[in-house]
Amino acid sequence: MAEGPDRSTIEIKTLLHKLTPRANHKDRVRALTRFRNYVSGASSKKKITTPEFYDDDLPLLFLGSESPVALYDVEQYGDLSAYHGLLQACSTPSSDHQGGLKRSARNAMHLVKYLACDHVDLADGEPVPAGIDAQSGFPELSPFAYALCSMKPAQLKIANFDAHLKSTSYNSADGNARSGAKSEACQVLVLLFSRHFDPLATEGNSSIPTLIMDDLLPSQAAKQAFENWMVQNISKDLLNIVRSRATKSILVTDPLTPNGNNAANPFADDQIEVDIDAMDAFKKRDLTQVQRKAMADADAHADELLDELGIKLYKKDDALFESTGNEPPTTWRDSKLAKKQVQLSS
């Protein structure tokens, strides 16, 4: 019989209490091991059925006091204002090695990797088959992976993946700092960059990349270490997915075809990297009234200049030319600017 979600809440609170940097190393490692045994069912002597969890408990597990649950549900959880979640435990700095991590940070990253990448629900000792996500075609995320992949980039930064990927020579000026759990951190990063999503996105936009490399790996050394690890350890298809989603750009390299999506792109032969999200993000952000007025004034000024030059622009969503008074857009030969150029050249 599975342990109920109320028991799981107690186990999470017990773990969070032990993850404080004030606890000694052995206590933190024991708490991490105990929780893994509880989640996997290894602590049970009967046929294993993995325990149940409340959905709200999983962000609490990863974020501790940074979780919204810790702020609004004091009656249920007590005062969690100083509790360290698993992500904080992954990034706890060493008190003896400047720039390094506590030894238990490796154990914490091992547990994060197990929960997000390896954990399988069991019922009477048998694996519970996962469904297939209709949009991505990948297996459905486990509850732990779902909780992690739906977090905001700022929350995921707490884990300090950068420190886990750097070699010891990068962790400290003297080169003696402790390194982290590089392989485990890389496996978690592959999951995040390939499956991260915004839980508040509309259905049509739910597959748009929402996490970029710089969000979690700001240093070039960590980026290179991650790239090297991926080349050696994951499939080419998955590598391409991570690269394309984590960079959020399109590299124009293929020759144009008349019917291709880039048939009108004049830069195709130059292999120009185009960031397709930068302008969209700017347009969709909340603008102040002053910013909106400034943008409107700039558009009006641009329209005046175009009118002076006798140029009518074509908008791709205006098939009937309503924006140009039902007249076709101006060609270069018919524009006033072109006529002036002809007069000057003659």
Backbone hydrogen bonds, N-H to C=O, Kabsch-Sander energy under -0.5 kcal/mol:
donor,donor_aa,acceptor,acceptor_aa,energy
7,R,4,G,-0.5
8,S,4,G,-1.5
9,T,5,P,-2.0
10,I,6,D,-1.5
11,E,7,R,-2.1
12,I,8,S,-2.3
13,K,9,T,-2.4
14,T,10,I,-2.3
15,L,11,E,-2.2
16,L,12,I,-2.8
17,H,13,K,-2.1
18,K,14,T,-1.3
19,L,15,L,-1.2
20,T,17,H,-0.6
23,A,20,T,-2.0
28,R,24,N,-1.9
29,V,25,H,-2.4
30,R,26,K,-2.6
31,A,27,D,-2.2
32,L,28,R,-2.2
33,T,29,V,-2.5
34,R,30,R,-2.9
35,F,31,A,-2.2
36,R,32,L,-2.1
37,N,33,T,-2.4
38,Y,34,R,-2.0
39,V,35,F,-2.7
40,S,36,R,-2.6
41,G,37,N,-1.0
42,A,37,N,-1.1
43,S,37,N,-1.3
44,S,41,G,-1.6
50,T,122,L,-1.3
52,E,3,E,-2.2
57,D,54,Y,-1.0
58,L,54,Y,-0.7
58,L,55,D,-1.0
60,L,56,D,-1.0
61,L,57,D,-2.2
62,F,58,L,-2.0
63,L,59,P,-2.8
64,G,60,L,-2.3
65,S,83,Y,-2.2
66,E,63,L,-2.3
67,S,64,G,-1.8
70,A,67,S,-1.0
71,L,68,P,-1.4
72,Y,68,P,-1.5
73,D,69,V,-1.7
77,Y,73,D,-2.2
78,G,74,V,-2.7
80,L,70,A,-0.5
80,L,78,G,-0.8
83,Y,80,L,-1.8
84,H,16,L,-0.8
85,G,63,L,-0.5
85,G,83,Y,-0.5
86,L,61,L,-2.2
87,L,62,F,-2.4
88,Q,62,F,-0.5
89,A,85,G,-2.1
90,C,86,L,-1.6
91,S,87,L,-0.7
91,S,88,Q,-0.9
92,T,89,A,-0.6
94,S,100,G,-2.1
98,Q,96,D,-0.6
100,G,97,H,-2.2
101,L,178,R,-0.8
102,K,92,T,-2.7
105,A,102,K,-1.7
106,R,102,K,-0.5
106,R,103,R,-1.2
107,N,103,R,-0.7
108,A,104,S,-2.3
109,M,105,A,-2.1
110,H,106,R,-2.2
111,L,107,N,-1.9
112,V,108,A,-2.3
113,K,109,M,-2.5
114,Y,110,H,-2.1
115,L,111,L,-2.8
116,A,112,V,-2.6
117,C,113,K,-2.5
118,D,113,K,-0.8
118,D,114,Y,-1.3
119,H,114,Y,-2.4
123,A,126,E,-2.8
125,G,48,I,-3.8
126,E,123,A,-1.7
128,V,121,D,-2.9
133,D,138,F,-3.2
137,G,133,D,-2.2
140,E,131,G,-3.0
146,Y,142,S,-3.1
147,A,143,P,-2.2
148,L,144,F,-1.9
149,C,145,A,-3.0
150,S,146,Y,-1.2
151,M,148,L,-1.3
155,Q,152,K,-0.9
156,L,152,K,-2.0
157,K,153,P,-1.8
158,I,155,Q,-1.1
159,A,156,L,-1.5
160,N,157,K,-2.1
162,D,216,L,-0.6
163,A,160,N,-0.7
164,H,160,N,-1.0
165,L,161,F,-1.6
166,K,162,D,-1.5
170,Y,167,S,-1.8
171,N,167,S,-0.9
171,N,168,T,-0.5
172,S,168,T,-0.7
175,G,172,S,-0.9
177,A,168,T,-0.6
180,G,163,A,-0.6
182,K,180,G,-1.3
185,A,181,A,-2.5
186,C,182,K,-2.4
187,Q,183,S,-2.0
188,V,184,E,-1.9
189,L,185,A,-2.3
190,V,186,C,-2.4
191,L,187,Q,-1.7
192,L,188,V,-2.4
193,F,189,L,-3.1
194,S,190,V,-1.7
195,R,191,L,-2.0
196,H,192,L,-2.2
197,F,149,C,-2.1
201,A,198,D,-1.8
205,N,202,T,-1.1
206,S,202,T,-0.7
206,S,203,E,-0.8
208,I,205,N,-1.4
213,M,246,A,-2.5
215,D,212,I,-1.3
216,L,212,I,-0.7
216,L,213,M,-0.9
217,L,213,M,-2.8
223,K,219,S,-2.0
224,Q,220,Q,-2.5
225,A,221,A,-2.1
226,F,222,A,-2.4
227,E,223,K,-2.5
228,N,224,Q,-2.6
229,W,225,A,-2.1
230,M,226,F,-2.5
231,V,227,E,-2.3
232,Q,228,N,-1.3
233,N,229,W,-1.3
233,N,230,M,-0.5
234,I,230,M,-2.3
239,L,235,S,-2.3
240,N,236,K,-2.4
241,I,237,D,-1.8
242,V,238,L,-2.5
243,R,239,L,-2.5
244,S,240,N,-2.5
245,R,241,I,-2.4
246,A,242,V,-2.7
247,T,243,R,-1.3
248,K,244,S,-1.2
249,S,244,S,-0.6
250,I,274,V,-2.0
252,V,250,I,-0.7
252,V,272,I,-1.4
253,T,251,L,-0.9
260,G,257,T,-1.9
263,A,260,G,-1.4
265,N,262,N,-2.2
268,A,265,N,-1.0
270,D,267,F,-1.6
271,Q,268,A,-0.9
272,I,267,F,-0.7
274,V,250,I,-2.2
274,V,272,I,-0.6
275,D,273,E,-0.5
276,I,274,V,-1.0
277,D,248,K,-0.6
279,M,275,D,-0.5
281,A,277,D,-2.8
282,F,278,A,-1.6
283,K,279,M,-2.7
284,K,280,D,-2.3
285,R,281,A,-0.9
292,R,288,T,-2.4
293,K,289,Q,-2.2
294,A,290,V,-2.3
295,M,291,Q,-2.3
296,A,292,R,-2.3
297,D,293,K,-2.7
298,A,294,A,-2.1
299,D,295,M,-2.2
300,A,296,A,-2.4
301,H,297,D,-2.4
302,A,298,A,-2.2
303,D,299,D,-2.3
304,E,300,A,-2.0
305,L,301,H,-2.1
306,L,302,A,-2.1
307,D,303,D,-2.3
308,E,304,E,-2.2
309,L,305,L,-1.4
310,G,307,D,-1.1
311,I,306,L,-2.8
313,L,311,I,-0.5
318,D,315,K,-2.4
321,F,318,D,-1.6
324,T,321,F,-1.1
325,G,322,E,-1.3
326,N,321,F,-2.4
327,E,321,F,-0.5
327,E,324,T,-0.9
330,T,312,K,-1.9
334,D,331,T,-0.5
335,S,331,T,-0.7
335,S,332,W,-1.0
336,K,309,L,-2.0
337,L,309,L,-0.6
339,K,335,S,-1.7
340,K,336,K,-2.4
341,Q,337,L,-1.8
342,V,338,A,-2.1
343,Q,339,K,-2.2
344,L,340,K,-2.3
345,S,341,Q,-2.2
346,S,342,V,-1.8
